[in-house]
Amino acid sequence: MYTIEMAYARMRELQDLANRSRAHQSPEPRAARAKIRLPRAKKR
């Protein structure tokens, strides 16, 4: 039987794994993504 506690435990495992993999990434891709932003329309 799959309980809500088991679901929360699994969700926490996945979150920890995601945080760990994010921490190992270099900050460069994030900086590159920031530069891709579209220019905003100029106010009149």
Secondary structure as a PSIPRED ss2 file (coil, helix, strand):
# PSIPRED VFORMAT (PSIPRED V4.0)

   1 M C   1.000  0.000  0.000
   2 Y C   1.000  0.000  0.000
   3 T C   1.000  0.000  0.000
   4 I H   0.000  1.000  0.000
   5 E H   0.000  1.000  0.000
   6 M H   0.000  1.000  0.000
   7 A H   0.000  1.000  0.000
   8 Y H   0.000  1.000  0.000
   9 A H   0.000  1.000  0.000
  10 R H   0.000  1.000  0.000
  11 M H   0.000  1.000  0.000
  12 R H   0.000  1.000  0.000
  13 E H   0.000  1.000  0.000
  14 L H   0.000  1.000  0.000
  15 Q H   0.000  1.000  0.000
  16 D H   0.000  1.000  0.000
  17 L H   0.000  1.000  0.000
  18 A H   0.000  1.000  0.000
  19 N H   0.000  1.000  0.000
  20 R H   0.000  1.000  0.000
  21 S H   0.000  1.000  0.000
  22 R H   0.000  1.000  0.000
  23 A H   0.000  1.000  0.000
  24 H H   0.000  1.000  0.000
  25 Q C   1.000  0.000  0.000
  26 S C   1.000  0.000  0.000
  27 P C   1.000  0.000  0.000
  28 E H   0.000  1.000  0.000
  29 P H   0.000  1.000  0.000
  30 R H   0.000  1.000  0.000
  31 A H   0.000  1.000  0.000
  32 A H   0.000  1.000  0.000
  33 R H   0.000  1.000  0.000
  34 A H   0.000  1.000  0.000
  35 K H   0.000  1.000  0.000
  36 I C   1.000  0.000  0.000
  37 R C   1.000  0.000  0.000
  38 L C   1.000  0.000  0.000
  39 P C   1.000  0.000  0.000
  40 R C   1.000  0.000  0.000
  41 A C   1.000  0.000  0.000
  42 K C   1.000  0.000  0.000
  43 K C   1.000  0.000  0.000
  44 R C   1.000  0.000  0.000
